[in-house]
Amino acid sequence: MAVAELVGWPDAELVLIDYFTAAPPGVHTCNTIPPVELFNERLPIIDVTRTGGDHTTGTWADGYLVDEPSMDLDIWAASLESGQTTAAHARAALVAMLGYRAHGAAAGRVRNISGPRRRPDVSQNITRLGRTTTIPLRLV
């Protein structure tokens, strides 16, 4: 495997963060949770983390055509209602992501693996929901 092949794939987290910059509106999307002093004022928050996935669909030249990252979305909100609304907007945005291009990649049909579901959090004042999805990306 060539070194260029190893570093040539775009960062799936950055692709998704850039996509969510426009949709859903009013949501802070990141891959690092804001510091404590800014956390509450940035709610609702979608924290994007790649949890797995691999390059698939090998070619005759031993290359790969698609990166299929599993993405975990942690949705933080001030209330359950706000969290559920943010989760619904995120799901609608993911469904509409087909064909989106950024960082040298184009998104394929998103598959929702699970969620939204409640996730435990130490704060009694924050609602945390989660969704896991797969976003096929191909190089463009």
N, CA and C atoms as an extended XYZ file, in Angstrom:
420
Properties=species:S:1:pos:R:3:atomname:S:1:resname:S:1:resid:I:1 pbc="F F F"
N         0.844       -1.166        0.000 N   MET     1
C         0.000        0.000        0.000 CA  MET     1
C         0.894        1.235        0.000 C   MET     1
N         0.606        2.160       -0.870 N   ALA     2
C         1.398        3.382       -0.986 CA  ALA     2
C         1.073        4.344        0.145 C   ALA     2
N         2.071        5.130        0.547 N   VAL     3
C         1.877        6.115        1.606 CA  VAL     3
C         0.810        7.127        1.208 C   VAL     3
N         0.775        7.535       -0.058 N   ALA     4
C        -0.223        8.510       -0.515 CA  ALA     4
C        -1.634        7.989       -0.272 C   ALA     4
N        -1.821        6.679       -0.423 N   GLU     5
C        -3.136        6.089       -0.189 CA  GLU     5
C        -3.531        6.212        1.277 C   GLU     5
N        -2.563        6.129        2.160 N   LEU     6
C        -2.854        6.213        3.591 CA  LEU     6
C        -3.254        7.609        4.025 C   LEU     6
N        -2.664        8.627        3.438 N   VAL     7
C        -2.939        9.994        3.866 CA  VAL     7
C        -3.868       10.733        2.915 C   VAL     7
N        -4.271       10.110        1.816 N   GLY     8
C        -5.064       10.785        0.807 CA  GLY     8
C        -6.537       10.904        1.094 C   GLY     8
N        -7.054       10.204        2.094 N   TRP     9
C        -8.484       10.256        2.380 CA  TRP     9
C        -8.805       11.428        3.287 C   TRP     9
N        -9.887       12.142        2.981 N   PRO    10
C       -10.285       13.277        3.812 CA  PRO    10
C       -10.739       12.819        5.200 C   PRO    10
N       -10.668       13.716        6.155 N   ASP    11
C       -11.118       13.452        7.512 CA  ASP    11
C       -12.642       13.486        7.532 C   ASP    11
N       -13.270       12.347        7.778 N   ALA    12
C       -14.729       12.240        7.753 CA  ALA    12
C       -15.387       13.158        8.787 C   ALA    12
N       -14.743       13.349        9.929 N   GLU    13
C       -15.303       14.253       10.946 CA  GLU    13
C       -15.406       15.671       10.399 C   GLU    13
N       -14.355       16.132        9.700 N   LEU    14
C       -14.369       17.484        9.148 CA  LEU    14
C       -15.412       17.638        8.045 C   LEU    14
N       -15.595       16.592        7.231 N   VAL    15
C       -16.623       16.630        6.189 CA  VAL    15
C       -17.994       16.831        6.831 C   VAL    15
N       -18.282       16.069        7.875 N   LEU    16
C       -19.586       16.167        8.527 CA  LEU    16
C       -19.758       17.489        9.273 C   LEU    16
N       -18.717       17.948        9.932 N   ILE    17
C       -18.792       19.242       10.633 CA  ILE    17
C       -19.068       20.369        9.633 C   ILE    17
N       -18.375       20.372        8.499 N   ASP    18
C       -18.616       21.401        7.483 CA  ASP    18
C       -20.046       21.324        6.959 C   ASP    18
N       -20.549       20.117        6.762 N   TYR    19
C       -21.921       19.950        6.279 CA  TYR    19
C       -22.919       20.512        7.287 C   TYR    19
N       -22.712       20.208        8.546 N   PHE    20
C       -23.635       20.678        9.583 CA  PHE    20
C       -23.489       22.172        9.877 C   PHE    20
N       -22.491       22.842        9.311 N   THR    21
C       -22.359       24.283        9.497 CA  THR    21
C       -23.589       25.001        8.937 C   THR    21
N       -24.130       24.467        7.840 N   ALA    22
C       -25.305       25.073        7.219 CA  ALA    22
C       -26.613       24.439        7.707 C   ALA    22
N       -26.571       23.180        8.082 N   ALA    23
C       -27.797       22.479        8.497 CA  ALA    23
C       -27.437       21.492        9.590 C   ALA    23
N       -28.131       21.403       10.638 N   PRO    24
C       -29.293       22.191       11.023 CA  PRO    24
C       -28.879       23.558       11.566 C   PRO    24
N       -29.728       24.575       11.358 N   PRO    25
C       -29.367       25.931       11.790 CA  PRO    25
C       -29.358       26.078       13.311 C   PRO    25
N       -28.478       26.950       13.794 N   GLY    26
C       -28.442       27.239       15.219 CA  GLY    26
C       -27.818       26.183       16.091 C   GLY    26
N       -27.132       25.230       15.491 N   VAL    27
C       -26.508       24.137       16.236 CA  VAL    27
C       -24.996       24.270       16.121 C   VAL    27
N       -24.312       24.178       17.252 N   HIS    28
C       -22.852       24.199       17.256 CA  HIS    28
C       -22.367       22.771       17.000 C   HIS    28
N       -21.649       22.566       15.899 N   THR    29
C       -21.137       21.239       15.552 CA  THR    29
C       -19.628       21.248       15.684 C   THR    29
N       -19.083       20.191       16.306 N   CYS    30
C       -17.651       20.162       16.608 CA  CYS    30
C       -17.178       18.713       16.738 C   CYS    30
N       -15.878       18.539       16.878 N   ASN    31
C       -15.336       17.231       17.239 CA  ASN    31
C       -14.550       17.319       18.550 C   ASN    31
N       -14.653       18.452       19.208 N   THR    32
C       -14.117       18.657       20.554 CA  THR    32
C       -15.136       19.502       21.311 C   THR    32
N       -15.621       18.994       22.412 N   ILE    33
C       -16.634       19.706       23.185 CA  ILE    33
C       -16.071       21.051       23.648 C   ILE    33
N       -16.883       22.107       23.581 N   PRO    34
C       -16.412       23.427       24.032 CA  PRO    34
C       -16.017       23.396       25.511 C   PRO    34
N       -15.128       24.288       25.900 N   PRO    35
C       -14.738       24.344       27.311 CA  PRO    35
C       -15.940       24.676       28.202 C   PRO    35
N       -15.840       24.322       29.467 N   VAL    36
C       -16.935       24.464       30.428 CA  VAL    36
C       -17.554       25.852       30.380 C   VAL    36
N       -16.730       26.890       30.340 N   GLU    37
C       -17.258       28.254       30.403 CA  GLU    37
C       -18.063       28.644       29.155 C   GLU    37
N       -17.917       27.912       28.054 N   LEU    38
C       -18.662       28.210       26.827 CA  LEU    38
C       -19.742       27.173       26.509 C   LEU    38
N       -19.725       26.069       27.239 N   PHE    39
C       -20.586       24.936       26.900 CA  PHE    39
C       -22.063       25.320       26.848 C   PHE    39
N       -22.608       25.861       27.916 N   ASN    40
C       -24.043       26.155       27.980 CA  ASN    40
C       -24.492       27.165       26.937 C   ASN    40
N       -23.666       28.167       26.649 N   GLU    41
C       -24.073       29.175       25.671 CA  GLU    41
C       -24.028       28.652       24.236 C   GLU    41
N       -23.358       27.533       24.014 N   ARG    42
C       -23.284       26.955       22.664 CA  ARG    42
C       -24.354       25.892       22.415 C   ARG    42
N       -25.139       25.540       23.416 N   LEU    43
C       -26.180       24.527       23.249 CA  LEU    43
C       -27.191       24.973       22.207 C   LEU    43
N       -27.778       24.103       21.411 N   PRO    44
C       -27.465       22.685       21.327 CA  PRO    44
C       -26.159       22.435       20.582 C   PRO    44
N       -25.530       21.319       20.930 N   ILE    45
C       -24.234       20.942       20.379 CA  ILE    45
C       -24.349       19.552       19.760 C   ILE    45
N       -23.730       19.373       18.591 N   ILE    46
C       -23.551       18.035       18.024 CA  ILE    46
C       -22.052       17.784       17.999 C   ILE    46
N       -21.630       16.798       18.775 N   ASP    47
C       -20.219       16.400       18.846 CA  ASP    47
C       -20.039       15.191       17.932 C   ASP    47
N       -19.183       15.322       16.920 N   VAL    48
C       -18.987       14.313       15.881 CA  VAL    48
C       -17.719       13.514       16.165 C   VAL    48
N       -17.830       12.184       16.195 N   THR    49
C       -16.669       11.326       16.423 CA  THR    49
C       -16.712       10.131       15.480 C   THR    49
N       -15.612        9.906       14.778 N   ARG    50
C       -15.512        8.687       13.970 CA  ARG    50
C       -15.214        7.534       14.915 C   ARG    50
N       -16.024        6.485       14.844 N   THR    51
C       -15.857        5.352       15.750 CA  THR    51
C       -15.357        4.097       15.054 C   THR    51
N       -15.212        4.145       13.759 N   GLY    52
C       -14.730        2.967       13.043 CA  GLY    52
C       -14.993        3.121       11.564 C   GLY    52
N       -15.020        1.998       10.890 N   GLY    53
C       -15.233        1.991        9.453 CA  GLY    53
C       -13.918        1.820        8.731 C   GLY    53
N       -14.017        1.437        7.474 N   ASP    54
C       -12.806        1.130        6.723 CA  ASP    54
C       -13.000        1.507        5.269 C   ASP    54
N       -11.897        1.560        4.550 N   HIS    55
C       -11.943        1.750        3.111 CA  HIS    55
C       -12.403        0.432        2.503 C   HIS    55
N       -13.349        0.507        1.569 N   THR    56
C       -13.926       -0.708        1.003 CA  THR    56
C       -13.935       -0.650       -0.513 C   THR    56
N       -14.443       -1.701       -1.105 N   THR    57
C       -14.577       -1.848       -2.533 CA  THR    57
C       -13.217       -1.736       -3.217 C   THR    57
N       -12.416       -2.760       -3.047 N   GLY    58
C       -11.091       -2.785       -3.660 CA  GLY    58
C       -11.157       -2.786       -5.174 C   GLY    58
N       -10.164       -2.210       -5.793 N   THR    59
C       -10.087       -2.175       -7.254 CA  THR    59
C        -9.063       -3.201       -7.718 C   THR    59
N        -8.990       -3.391       -9.012 N   TRP    60
C        -8.031       -4.353       -9.561 CA  TRP    60
C        -6.597       -3.960       -9.247 C   TRP    60
N        -6.358       -2.687       -8.945 N   ALA    61
C        -5.009       -2.216       -8.638 CA  ALA    61
C        -4.763       -2.155       -7.129 C   ALA    61
N        -5.582       -2.843       -6.338 N   ASP    62
C        -5.468       -2.870       -4.876 CA  ASP    62
C        -5.696       -1.504       -4.235 C   ASP    62
N        -6.461       -0.662       -4.885 N   GLY    63
C        -6.845        0.609       -4.283 CA  GLY    63
C        -8.219        0.474       -3.654 C   GLY    63
N        -8.722        1.545       -3.105 N   TYR    64
C       -10.046        1.535       -2.484 CA  TYR    64
C       -10.866        2.663       -3.054 C   TYR    64
N       -12.151        2.411       -3.244 N   LEU    65
C       -13.024        3.386       -3.850 CA  LEU    65
C       -13.865        4.171       -2.843 C   LEU    65
N       -14.136        3.575       -1.695 N   VAL    66
C       -15.059        4.195       -0.743 CA  VAL    66
C       -14.502        4.082        0.667 C   VAL    66
N       -14.644        5.154        1.425 N   ASP    67
C       -14.380        5.132        2.861 CA  ASP    67
C       -15.753        5.083        3.519 C   ASP    67
N       -15.977        4.133        4.419 N   GLU    68
C       -17.279        3.991        5.070 CA  GLU    68
C       -17.155        4.177        6.583 C   GLU    68
N       -16.984        5.429        7.014 N   PRO    69
C       -16.821        5.668        8.443 CA  PRO    69
C       -18.131        5.512        9.213 C   PRO    69
N       -18.031        4.901       10.380 N   SER    70
C       -19.135        4.928       11.344 CA  SER    70
C       -18.938        6.184       12.165 C   SER    70
N       -19.984        6.985       12.244 N   MET    71
C       -19.894        8.263       12.936 CA  MET    71
C       -20.859        8.268       14.115 C   MET    71
N       -20.358        8.674       15.250 N   ASP    72
C       -21.169        8.827       16.452 CA  ASP    72
C       -21.487       10.305       16.606 C   ASP    72
N       -22.752       10.619       16.785 N   LEU    73
C       -23.170       11.993       17.015 CA  LEU    73
C       -23.719       12.087       18.426 C   LEU    73
N       -23.051       12.848       19.280 N   ASP    74
C       -23.560       13.144       20.614 CA  ASP    74
C       -24.275       14.477       20.517 C   ASP    74
N       -25.542       14.484       20.888 N   ILE    75
C       -26.355       15.693       20.825 CA  ILE    75
C       -26.601       16.161       22.251 C   ILE    75
N       -26.090       17.340       22.564 N   TRP    76
C       -26.218       17.924       23.892 CA  TRP    76
C       -27.210       19.075       23.806 C   TRP    76
N       -28.156       19.136       24.745 N   ALA    77
C       -29.170       20.192       24.715 CA  ALA    77
C       -29.583       20.546       26.133 C   ALA    77
N       -30.231       21.712       26.259 N   ALA    78
C       -30.655       22.194       27.574 CA  ALA    78
C       -31.904       21.472       28.072 C   ALA    78
N       -32.637       20.803       27.174 N   SER    79
C       -33.841       20.069       27.577 CA  SER    79
C       -34.029       18.871       26.662 C   SER    79
N       -34.858       17.938       27.088 N   LEU    80
C       -35.147       16.768       26.263 CA  LEU    80
C       -35.823       17.204       24.959 C   LEU    80
N       -36.747       18.145       25.043 N   GLU    81
C       -37.444       18.619       23.844 CA  GLU    81
C       -36.465       19.229       22.832 C   GLU    81
N       -35.555       20.071       23.317 N   SER    82
C       -34.547       20.663       22.434 CA  SER    82
C       -33.642       19.592       21.841 C   SER    82
N       -33.267       18.605       22.651 N   GLY    83
C       -32.433       17.514       22.160 CA  GLY    83
C       -33.128       16.701       21.087 C   GLY    83
N       -34.406       16.404       21.297 N   GLN    84
C       -35.167       15.632       20.316 CA  GLN    84
C       -35.349       16.418       19.018 C   GLN    84
N       -35.588       17.719       19.131 N   THR    85
C       -35.715       18.557       17.941 CA  THR    85
C       -34.397       18.599       17.171 C   THR    85
N       -33.296       18.781       17.894 N   THR    86
C       -31.970       18.802       17.253 CA  THR    86
C       -31.678       17.465       16.596 C   THR    86
N       -32.010       16.357       17.267 N   ALA    87
C       -31.792       15.025       16.696 CA  ALA    87
C       -32.613       14.829       15.423 C   ALA    87
N       -33.851       15.309       15.413 N   ALA    88
C       -34.702       15.185       14.228 CA  ALA    88
C       -34.149       16.015       13.073 C   ALA    88
N       -33.683       17.235       13.366 N   HIS    89
C       -33.075       18.073       12.323 CA  HIS    89
C       -31.791       17.430       11.800 C   HIS    89
N       -31.009       16.843       12.690 N   ALA    90
C       -29.762       16.183       12.274 CA  ALA    90
C       -30.061       15.006       11.355 C   ALA    90
N       -31.072       14.214       11.701 N   ARG    91
C       -31.433       13.070       10.861 CA  ARG    91
C       -31.889       13.534        9.483 C   ARG    91
N       -32.740       14.564        9.438 N   ALA    92
C       -33.197       15.093        8.151 CA  ALA    92
C       -32.021       15.613        7.325 C   ALA    92
N       -31.085       16.271        7.978 N   ALA    93
C       -29.901       16.778        7.276 CA  ALA    93
C       -29.059       15.625        6.740 C   ALA    93
N       -28.913       14.562        7.520 N   LEU    94
C       -28.123       13.417        7.069 CA  LEU    94
C       -28.764       12.743        5.862 C   LEU    94
N       -30.071       12.627        5.854 N   VAL    95
C       -30.772       12.032        4.714 CA  VAL    95
C       -30.521       12.848        3.451 C   VAL    95
N       -30.439       14.175        3.600 N   ALA    96
C       -30.236       15.068        2.459 CA  ALA    96
C       -28.757       15.233        2.087 C   ALA    96
N       -27.851       14.539        2.765 N   MET    97
C       -26.417       14.717        2.558 CA  MET    97
C       -25.903       14.091        1.263 C   MET    97
N       -26.649       13.205        0.657 N   LEU    98
C       -26.239       12.516       -0.565 CA  LEU    98
C       -25.738       13.516       -1.603 C   LEU    98
N       -24.506       13.316       -2.060 N   GLY    99
C       -23.918       14.170       -3.084 CA  GLY    99
C       -23.143       15.369       -2.551 C   GLY    99
N       -23.226       15.627       -1.242 N   TYR   100
C       -22.493       16.755       -0.657 CA  TYR   100
C       -20.991       16.550       -0.881 C   TYR   100
N       -20.286       17.642       -1.239 N   ARG   101
C       -18.844       17.569       -1.498 CA  ARG   101
C       -18.085       18.536       -0.609 C   ARG   101
N       -17.029       18.032        0.016 N   ALA   102
C       -16.136       18.863        0.830 CA  ALA   102
C       -14.847       18.099        1.068 C   ALA   102
N       -13.749       18.812        1.193 N   HIS   103
C       -12.441       18.236        1.527 CA  HIS   103
C       -12.037       17.134        0.553 C   HIS   103
N       -12.458       17.226       -0.697 N   GLY   104
C       -12.073       16.230       -1.700 CA  GLY   104
C       -12.873       14.950       -1.650 C   GLY   104
N       -14.030       14.969       -0.965 N   ALA   105
C       -14.875       13.774       -0.873 CA  ALA   105
C       -16.312       14.116       -1.235 C   ALA   105
N       -17.030       13.117       -1.726 N   ALA   106
C       -18.465       13.239       -1.982 CA  ALA   106
C       -19.179       12.196       -1.141 C   ALA   106
N       -20.284       12.607       -0.525 N   ALA   107
C       -21.034       11.713        0.364 CA  ALA   107
C       -22.000       10.845       -0.423 C   ALA   107
N       -22.065        9.581       -0.032 N   GLY   108
C       -23.047        8.652       -0.582 CA  GLY   108
C       -24.283        8.629        0.303 C   GLY   108
N       -25.110        7.614        0.125 N   ARG   109
C       -26.347        7.493        0.892 CA  ARG   109
C       -26.036        7.129        2.337 C   ARG   109
N       -26.446        7.994        3.250 N   VAL   110
C       -26.206        7.808        4.681 CA  VAL   110
C       -27.114        6.702        5.206 C   VAL   110
N       -26.541        5.840        6.050 N   ARG   111
C       -27.327        4.787        6.714 CA  ARG   111
C       -27.310        5.057        8.206 C   ARG   111
N       -28.492        5.152        8.781 N   ASN   112
C       -28.594        5.326       10.220 CA  ASN   112
C       -28.525        3.961       10.888 C   ASN   112
N       -27.562        3.785       11.775 N   ILE   113
C       -27.358        2.516       12.467 CA  ILE   113
C       -28.252        2.448       13.703 C   ILE   113
N       -28.254        3.505       14.497 N   SER   114
C       -29.073        3.520       15.709 CA  SER   114
C       -29.321        4.950       16.164 C   SER   114
N       -30.354        5.092       16.953 N   GLY   115
C       -30.644        6.373       17.576 CA  GLY   115
C       -31.781        7.102       16.895 C   GLY   115
N       -32.189        8.222       17.449 N   PRO   116
C       -31.547        8.812       18.619 CA  PRO   116
C       -31.942        8.058       19.887 C   PRO   116
N       -31.017        8.002       20.800 N   ARG   117
C       -31.261        7.334       22.072 CA  ARG   117
C       -30.608        8.152       23.175 C   ARG   117
N       -31.168        8.043       24.361 N   ARG   118
C       -30.605        8.794       25.484 CA  ARG   118
C       -29.275        8.181       25.880 C   ARG   118
N       -28.350        9.049       26.210 N   ARG   119
C       -27.038        8.622       26.703 CA  ARG   119
C       -26.858        9.230       28.085 C   ARG   119
N       -26.232        8.479       28.967 N   PRO   120
C       -26.050        9.007       30.320 CA  PRO   120
C       -25.108       10.209       30.333 C   PRO   120
N       -25.360       11.096       31.274 N   ASP   121
C       -24.494       12.246       31.467 CA  ASP   121
C       -24.473       12.567       32.950 C   ASP   121
N       -23.371       13.096       33.419 N   VAL   122
C       -23.244       13.391       34.848 CA  VAL   122
C       -24.099       14.584       35.263 C   VAL   122
N       -24.432       15.452       34.340 N   SER   123
C       -25.212       16.642       34.675 CA  SER   123
C       -26.705       16.331       34.634 C   SER   123
N       -27.411       16.764       35.654 N   GLN   124
C       -28.868       16.625       35.689 CA  GLN   124
C       -29.531       17.714       34.832 C   GLN   124
N       -28.760       18.730       34.444 N   ASN   125
C       -29.312       19.882       33.730 CA  ASN   125
C       -29.137       19.804       32.218 C   ASN   125
N       -28.482       18.775       31.741 N   ILE   126
C       -28.193       18.640       30.314 CA  ILE   126
C       -28.796       17.334       29.815 C   ILE   126
N       -29.394       17.392       28.638 N   THR   127
C       -29.878       16.184       27.972 CA  THR   127
C       -28.835       15.779       26.945 C   THR   127
N       -28.530       14.507       26.907 N   ARG   128
C       -27.564       13.992       25.936 CA  ARG   128
C       -28.206       12.834       25.188 C   ARG   128
N       -28.281       12.972       23.870 N   LEU   129
C       -28.810       11.931       23.004 CA  LEU   129
C       -27.699       11.491       22.066 C   LEU   129
N       -27.830       10.295       21.516 N   GLY   130
C       -26.808        9.816       20.596 CA  GLY   130
C       -27.400        9.166       19.371 C   GLY   130
N       -26.658        9.226       18.303 N   ARG   131
C       -27.024        8.585       17.038 CA  ARG   131
C       -25.740        8.046       16.427 C   ARG   131
N       -25.815        6.874       15.830 N   THR   132
C       -24.690        6.304       15.101 CA  THR   132
C       -25.116        6.130       13.655 C   THR   132
N       -24.260        6.564       12.743 N   THR   133
C       -24.585        6.536       11.323 CA  THR   133
C       -23.339        6.186       10.519 C   THR   133
N       -23.551        5.720        9.311 N   THR   134
C       -22.448        5.436        8.390 CA  THR   134
C       -22.600        6.361        7.192 C   THR   134
N       -21.503        7.031        6.841 N   ILE   135
C       -21.522        7.978        5.732 CA  ILE   135
C       -20.479        7.554        4.698 C   ILE   135
N       -20.889        6.875        3.639 N   PRO   136
C       -19.918        6.486        2.607 CA  PRO   136
C       -19.348        7.726        1.915 C   PRO   136
N       -18.035        7.775        1.805 N   LEU   137
C       -17.359        8.885        1.121 CA  LEU   137
C       -16.487        8.329        0.006 C   LEU   137
N       -16.539        8.994       -1.120 N   ARG   138
C       -15.628        8.630       -2.211 CA  ARG   138
C       -14.820        9.851       -2.574 C   ARG   138
N       -13.637        9.629       -3.079 N   LEU   139
C       -12.771       10.745       -3.471 CA  LEU   139
C       -13.302       11.401       -4.737 C   LEU   139
N       -13.183       12.729       -4.790 N   VAL   140
C       -13.578       13.454       -6.000 CA  VAL   140
C       -12.426       14.311       -6.475 C   VAL   140
